[in-house]
Amino acid sequence: MTLQVRGSDKDRDGDIIGLCGVGWRHTKAQAVSNIKLNPAAYLVSVGGRSVYVKVGRRNGGDYLTTAADSYSPNNLDNMPDC
């Protein structure tokens, strides 16, 4: 099952700490776990363009990002707050 992301939670540094959609809200840890089990767990769709949310690694830690497609409105950083 794929959940459509409608917003993202960000900390004061702008790091993504959660995702949300209609009727659901997941922490970063929940989302990372779900993506590792199912790479198609979350989808962002804006303006007819869709990308999956994926897990990246930086400085030994996981982070949430979208597949690169050079279309900024579907970037988690640019989504409305949950």
C-alpha positions in Angstrom: 0.0 0.0 0.0 1.2 3.5 -0.9 0.3 6.5 1.2 0.1 9.9 -0.5 2.1 12.5 1.4 0.4 15.9 1.8 2.8 17.5 4.3 6.0 17.2 6.2 7.0 17.9 9.8 10.3 19.8 10.1 12.5 20.7 13.0 13.9 24.2 13.6 16.9 23.3 11.4 14.5 22.4 8.5 15.2 18.6 8.8 12.3 16.4 7.9 11.1 14.7 11.1 7.7 13.3 9.9 5.2 12.9 7.1 1.5 13.2 7.0 -1.5 12.7 4.7 -5.3 12.5 4.9 -6.0 10.6 8.1 -2.4 9.6 9.0 0.8 11.0 10.5 4.1 9.2 10.8 7.3 10.0 12.6 10.6 9.9 10.7 11.4 6.6 12.4 8.1 5.1 11.3 8.5 6.3 7.7 12.1 5.1 7.5 11.0 1.6 8.7 8.1 1.5 6.3 10.2 2.5 3.3 12.9 -0.1 4.2 10.1 -2.7 4.1 8.4 -1.3 1.0 10.2 1.3 -1.2 6.8 2.4 -2.6 5.4 3.2 0.9 5.0 6.9 0.3 4.3 9.0 -2.8 4.3 12.7 -3.3 2.1 14.0 -6.1 2.0 17.7 -7.0 1.0 19.2 -10.3 0.6 15.9 -12.0 4.1 14.9 -11.1 4.7 12.0 -8.7 7.8 10.8 -6.9 8.4 8.3 -4.2 9.9 9.2 -0.8 13.1 7.4 -0.2 15.6 7.0 2.6 19.1 8.5 2.2 22.1 8.2 4.5 24.2 11.1 5.7 26.8 11.2 8.5 25.8 7.7 9.6 22.1 8.6 9.9 18.9 8.1 7.8 17.0 11.0 6.3 13.9 11.3 4.2 14.0 12.7 0.7 12.2 12.4 -2.6 13.6 10.9 -5.8 15.3 13.7 -7.8 13.2 15.0 -10.7 14.2 18.7 -10.7 10.6 19.7 -9.8 10.8 21.6 -6.5 7.0 21.6 -5.5 7.2 17.8 -4.8 10.3 18.2 -2.6 9.6 17.4 1.1 11.2 20.6 2.2 8.7 22.6 0.2 5.6 20.8 1.4 3.2 22.4 3.9 3.7 21.6 7.5 1.7 18.8 9.0 
